[in-house]
Amino acid sequence: MSGAGTNISGPVRVMVVDDSSIVRGFLIRFLETDPGIKVTAAVPNGQAALQELENAAPDVVILDLEMPVMDGMTALPLLLAVNPKLAVIVVSTKTRDNAALALKCLALGAIDCLGKPNVHDLAEGSAFRDELVQRVKVLGRLRDKTALPAPFFSEALPPKVAKRPRAQAHVPAALAICASTGGPLALLKLLAGLAPPAVPVFITQHMPAGFTALLAENITQATGLDCSEAVDGEPVAAGRVYIAPGNYHMTVEGAGDRRRIALDQNPPEHFCRPAADPMLRALAKSYGATLLVAVLTGMGTDAVAGCRAAVEAGGAVVTQDEASSVVWGMPGAVVQAGLSDETVSLDNMAATLQRRLKVPA
């Protein structure tokens, strides 16, 4: 079959798999508002998706989880067995059970997950439409290794990587980690390799409400670290891992032993809430030259402005390299802007951060 990775010049080809004809209709309309996307099949369950896969030849599959005949969890490995290059985006309702299933799907090979609004919100939901279209266009081109399109890099960024000197010699007092597409598995791998930190760790992962609580639980179970969704007003403690809750930006207020978590629902940045930039701006203001930032795999340019604030305050930035990233958007944009002190593979990220947490850069 032709499959993903062969459709370089034409529109991104998409298969929609959802048992609701109403939802399928909304998704098709959303996707086809962009001339760079073509829906080649829309089917009600996983079995039908398998039957249509060869003829539809999609680059991207939008996969619901709860369906009769064959559900999304069952269908996912079967679809990838037929075409390992498929970019599968799990779109599920925002329940705890479905959030847990979505995280399992990421471990099984899905490339991203989105929370599906209810039908009323779908009818009103330009934000969901914009996010879906953006992800489909980017992820549909991933396997082709073509030149990175917007929204990877903004036109304002320099065309060549600008090298910057090493950060000043300050032992970090806080670690901030930012991630998006491919981030959940990258976070698990990174944190599993990191010794229990003597500093607070702040994480912004682009995920819907309900999903981040399960991610925090998974991190605790897999690594033994004290990880949880951040709570507005709670004191910042060394050794704790705070994850920004879905639908809230996470920042920090205060200084010294009076620092506290602050959550807000200010407008999304880069289509995201939580977003990395608000967190990094606040941490740069609070921690200054003692802030260490790690930017992991993810699409878009979120974290560039925040890393600039960190660098201007004297902090250090480490970025994941292109080869080990699912999408080299966020880390690539930081590198392209000349804001990264080191760019390392995911395999080496924990050791790199551990070294910087122990000794001056």
matplotlib code that plots the C-alpha trace (Angstrom):
import matplotlib.pyplot as plt

x = [0.0, 1.1, 0.6, 2.1, 5.5, 4.8, 2.3, 4.9, 3.4, -0.3, -2.6, -2.3, -4.7, -6.8, -9.0, -11.6, -12.7, -15.6, -18.8, -20.8, -22.0, -22.4, -18.9, -17.5, -19.4, -17.9, -14.3, -14.6, -15.8, -13.1, -10.4, -11.5, -11.6, -7.9, -7.0, -3.9, -6.0, -8.1, -10.4, -10.1, -12.3, -14.7, -15.7, -17.6, -15.2, -11.8, -12.7, -14.0, -10.8, -8.7, -10.9, -10.6, -6.9, -5.4, -7.8, -7.9, -4.0, -4.1, -1.1, -3.0, -5.7, -8.0, -9.0, -11.8, -11.5, -15.0, -16.6, -18.7, -17.4, -13.7, -12.6, -9.7, -7.3, -7.8, -7.5, -4.4, -1.7, -3.5, -3.4, 0.2, 1.0, -0.3, 1.4, 3.9, 4.3, 0.8, 0.5, -2.4, -4.0, -6.3, -9.3, -11.3, -13.8, -12.3, -13.0, -10.5, -10.9, -10.4, -7.4, -5.8, -6.6, -5.2, -1.9, -1.7, -2.3, 0.7, 2.8, 1.4, 2.5, -0.1, 1.7, -0.6, -3.9, -6.6, -9.6, -12.8, -15.4, -19.0, -21.3, -22.4, -18.9, -17.8, -20.5, -19.0, -15.4, -13.1, -10.2, -10.5, -10.8, -7.7, -5.7, -6.8, -6.0, -2.6, -1.6, -2.9, -0.9, 2.3, 2.1, 1.0, 4.4, 6.6, 7.5, 8.5, 11.3, 10.5, 11.5, 9.9, 6.8, 5.1, 4.3, 7.7, 9.7, 8.5, 9.7, 11.3, 13.8, 17.3, 18.0, 21.1, 21.7, 23.2, 25.6, 25.6, 28.1, 27.6, 25.4, 27.0, 28.3, 25.2, 24.0, 20.3, 17.7, 14.8, 14.3, 11.6, 10.7, 8.5, 7.1, 4.3, 3.9, 5.8, 6.3, 4.6, 6.9, 9.9, 9.1, 8.8, 12.2, 13.9, 12.5, 13.2, 16.9, 17.0, 18.1, 15.7, 16.2, 17.1, 15.2, 11.6, 10.7, 8.0, 6.6, 4.3, 3.1, 0.5, -2.4, -6.1, -7.8, -8.1, -5.1, -2.4, -3.5, -3.1, 0.3, 1.4, 0.3, 2.2, 5.3, 5.1, 4.5, 7.3, 9.9, 9.1, 9.3, 6.8, 4.8, 1.3, -0.8, 0.0, -2.6, -3.2, -1.6, 0.4, 4.0, 6.9, 9.0, 12.4, 12.1, 8.5, 7.5, 4.7, 2.7, 0.6, -3.1, -4.8, -6.6, -4.5, -1.3, 1.1, 3.3, 5.1, 4.8, 7.1, 10.7, 12.8, 10.9, 7.7, 7.3, 3.8, 2.2, -0.2, -2.7, -4.7, -7.0, -5.5, -5.9, -4.1, -0.7, 0.3, -3.2, -2.2, -3.3, -1.2, 1.6, 5.3, 6.0, 3.9, 5.6, 9.1, 8.5, 7.4, 10.2, 12.8, 11.5, 11.5, 14.7, 16.8, 20.2, 19.5, 16.8, 17.6, 15.2, 14.8, 12.8, 11.7, 9.9, 6.9, 5.4, 5.2, 7.3, 6.0, 9.0, 11.0, 9.9, 10.1, 13.6, 14.6, 13.4, 15.4, 18.6, 18.3, 18.0, 21.2, 19.6, 20.6, 18.7, 19.1, 17.2, 16.4, 18.0, 16.1, 17.0, 15.4, 12.4, 9.0, 8.6, 11.6, 9.4, 9.7, 13.3, 14.3, 12.8, 14.8, 18.0, 17.2, 16.8, 20.3, 18.9, 20.2, 23.3, 23.3, 21.4, 21.4, 19.6, 16.8, 19.1, 21.6, 19.1, 18.9, 22.7, 23.1, 20.5, 21.9, 25.4, 24.1, 22.0, 25.2, 27.8, 28.0, 27.6]
y = [0.0, 3.6, 4.7, 7.5, 8.8, 8.5, 11.4, 14.3, 16.8, 16.3, 17.1, 15.2, 12.2, 11.4, 8.6, 9.4, 6.5, 7.3, 5.5, 8.7, 9.9, 13.4, 13.5, 12.1, 14.9, 17.6, 16.2, 15.9, 19.6, 20.8, 19.0, 20.0, 23.7, 23.4, 22.7, 21.0, 18.1, 15.5, 13.1, 9.8, 7.7, 8.0, 4.8, 3.8, 1.3, -0.2, -3.2, -1.0, 1.1, -2.0, -2.9, 0.5, 1.2, 0.1, 1.9, 5.1, 5.2, 7.7, 9.6, 10.3, 8.3, 10.1, 7.3, 7.2, 4.8, 3.7, 2.0, -1.1, -4.1, -3.1, -0.3, 2.0, 0.2, -3.1, -1.5, 0.6, -2.1, -3.8, -0.6, 0.0, -3.6, -3.0, 0.4, 1.3, 4.8, 5.8, 8.9, 7.9, 10.7, 9.3, 11.6, 10.6, 12.0, 13.6, 10.9, 9.4, 5.9, 7.3, 9.3, 6.2, 4.4, 7.3, 7.1, 3.4, 4.1, 6.4, 3.5, 1.3, 3.7, 6.5, 9.7, 12.1, 12.4, 15.1, 15.5, 15.3, 18.0, 17.1, 17.6, 21.0, 22.3, 20.7, 22.9, 26.0, 24.8, 26.8, 26.2, 22.4, 22.7, 24.8, 22.5, 19.4, 20.9, 22.1, 18.7, 16.8, 19.0, 18.7, 15.0, 14.0, 15.2, 13.7, 10.5, 12.3, 14.3, 17.3, 20.8, 21.9, 24.1, 26.6, 26.4, 24.9, 28.1, 31.7, 33.9, 36.2, 33.5, 33.6, 31.2, 29.8, 28.5, 31.2, 29.9, 31.4, 31.1, 28.6, 29.8, 31.5, 29.2, 28.9, 25.7, 25.3, 25.7, 24.7, 22.5, 23.3, 20.7, 21.5, 19.0, 18.4, 15.8, 12.7, 14.2, 11.7, 8.8, 11.2, 12.4, 8.9, 8.0, 11.2, 11.1, 7.4, 8.1, 11.1, 10.7, 12.1, 15.8, 18.1, 20.9, 21.4, 20.2, 22.0, 20.4, 21.7, 19.0, 20.0, 17.7, 18.1, 18.4, 15.0, 13.5, 15.3, 13.7, 10.3, 11.3, 12.4, 9.1, 7.2, 9.1, 8.4, 4.7, 4.4, 6.5, 6.7, 10.5, 12.5, 13.8, 15.2, 17.8, 21.3, 22.8, 26.6, 28.1, 25.1, 25.8, 24.9, 22.1, 20.7, 17.2, 17.6, 17.2, 19.6, 19.0, 21.8, 20.6, 20.5, 23.7, 25.8, 27.7, 26.9, 29.7, 30.4, 33.4, 34.7, 34.0, 32.0, 29.7, 31.7, 30.5, 29.1, 27.5, 29.8, 28.4, 30.6, 30.3, 33.2, 32.9, 30.0, 30.7, 28.9, 27.3, 25.7, 25.9, 24.9, 26.5, 26.5, 30.2, 31.5, 28.9, 29.8, 33.5, 33.2, 30.8, 33.1, 36.0, 33.9, 31.9, 34.0, 32.5, 29.4, 28.1, 25.1, 24.4, 21.3, 21.5, 18.1, 16.9, 18.8, 20.8, 24.6, 27.3, 27.3, 27.7, 30.1, 33.3, 31.6, 30.3, 33.8, 35.1, 32.3, 33.1, 36.8, 36.1, 34.0, 30.5, 27.6, 25.7, 22.1, 20.9, 17.4, 16.7, 16.2, 12.5, 11.4, 13.8, 12.7, 16.3, 18.7, 21.8, 23.2, 22.2, 23.0, 26.5, 27.1, 25.9, 28.0, 31.1, 30.6, 29.9, 26.4, 25.7, 22.0, 19.8, 16.1, 12.9, 11.7, 8.9, 11.4, 14.0, 12.6, 12.4, 15.9, 17.4, 15.4, 16.8, 20.4, 19.9, 18.9, 21.2, 24.7, 24.8]
z = [0.0, -0.5, 3.1, 5.1, 4.0, 0.3, -0.1, -0.2, -2.6, -2.2, 0.8, 4.0, 3.7, 6.8, 7.9, 10.6, 12.9, 15.2, 15.9, 16.0, 12.6, 14.1, 15.4, 12.1, 10.3, 12.5, 12.2, 8.4, 8.1, 10.5, 8.6, 5.1, 6.0, 5.2, 1.5, 2.7, 4.2, 2.4, 4.3, 2.3, 4.6, 7.6, 9.3, 12.5, 14.1, 14.1, 12.0, 9.2, 9.5, 8.9, 5.9, 4.4, 5.2, 1.9, -0.3, 1.9, 2.2, 5.0, 6.4, 9.6, 11.4, 13.9, 16.2, 18.8, 21.7, 22.6, 19.6, 19.0, 16.9, 17.5, 19.8, 19.3, 21.7, 19.9, 16.4, 17.1, 17.0, 14.1, 12.1, 12.8, 12.0, 8.5, 8.1, 10.8, 9.3, 10.2, 12.4, 14.8, 16.8, 19.6, 20.1, 23.2, 25.6, 28.7, 31.3, 33.6, 32.1, 28.6, 29.7, 31.0, 27.7, 25.7, 27.6, 27.0, 23.3, 23.3, 24.6, 21.9, 19.1, 18.8, 18.2, 20.0, 21.9, 22.0, 24.3, 22.4, 23.3, 23.6, 20.6, 21.7, 22.2, 18.9, 17.2, 18.9, 19.0, 16.7, 19.2, 18.9, 15.1, 14.9, 17.1, 15.2, 11.8, 13.1, 14.4, 11.4, 9.0, 11.0, 11.9, 8.4, 7.1, 9.9, 8.2, 5.0, 6.7, 4.5, 5.3, 8.6, 7.8, 10.0, 12.9, 13.7, 13.3, 13.2, 10.4, 13.0, 14.0, 12.4, 9.5, 11.2, 14.7, 16.8, 19.4, 22.8, 25.7, 28.5, 31.3, 34.2, 37.0, 39.2, 40.7, 39.7, 42.3, 40.0, 37.0, 34.4, 31.7, 28.7, 26.2, 23.7, 21.0, 22.1, 25.5, 27.8, 26.9, 26.8, 30.3, 31.7, 30.2, 31.4, 34.9, 35.3, 34.7, 37.0, 40.5, 43.1, 42.6, 45.5, 43.7, 42.7, 39.2, 37.2, 34.1, 31.4, 29.0, 26.4, 27.4, 28.0, 31.3, 33.0, 31.2, 33.2, 36.5, 35.0, 33.6, 37.1, 38.5, 35.8, 36.5, 40.2, 39.6, 37.0, 38.7, 42.4, 42.3, 44.3, 41.3, 41.1, 39.4, 40.8, 43.2, 43.2, 46.3, 47.4, 48.7, 46.5, 48.0, 47.0, 45.5, 44.4, 40.7, 39.7, 36.5, 35.1, 35.1, 31.7, 30.9, 33.4, 33.0, 35.9, 37.3, 40.5, 42.8, 45.5, 46.3, 48.6, 51.0, 50.3, 46.7, 45.9, 42.9, 41.0, 38.4, 36.0, 33.0, 31.1, 27.4, 25.7, 24.2, 21.0, 21.1, 24.4, 28.0, 29.8, 27.8, 28.6, 28.1, 31.1, 33.3, 32.1, 32.4, 36.0, 36.9, 35.3, 37.3, 40.6, 40.2, 37.8, 37.1, 39.2, 36.7, 34.5, 31.6, 29.5, 26.3, 25.0, 21.8, 20.6, 17.8, 17.6, 19.1, 22.7, 25.1, 22.8, 24.6, 28.0, 27.3, 26.2, 29.6, 31.3, 29.3, 30.0, 33.7, 33.5, 33.5, 31.4, 28.7, 27.4, 24.4, 23.0, 19.6, 16.4, 15.9, 19.2, 19.0, 17.7, 16.5, 16.6, 16.8, 20.3, 20.9, 17.4, 17.6, 20.8, 19.2, 16.1, 18.3, 19.8, 23.3, 23.9, 25.9, 25.0, 22.6, 23.5, 22.7, 25.0, 26.0, 27.4, 28.7, 32.3, 32.7, 31.3, 33.6, 36.5, 35.9, 35.7, 38.9, 40.8, 39.4, 37.9, 34.1]

ax = plt.figure().add_subplot(projection="3d")
ax.plot(x, y, z, "-o")
ax.set_aspect("equal")
plt.show()
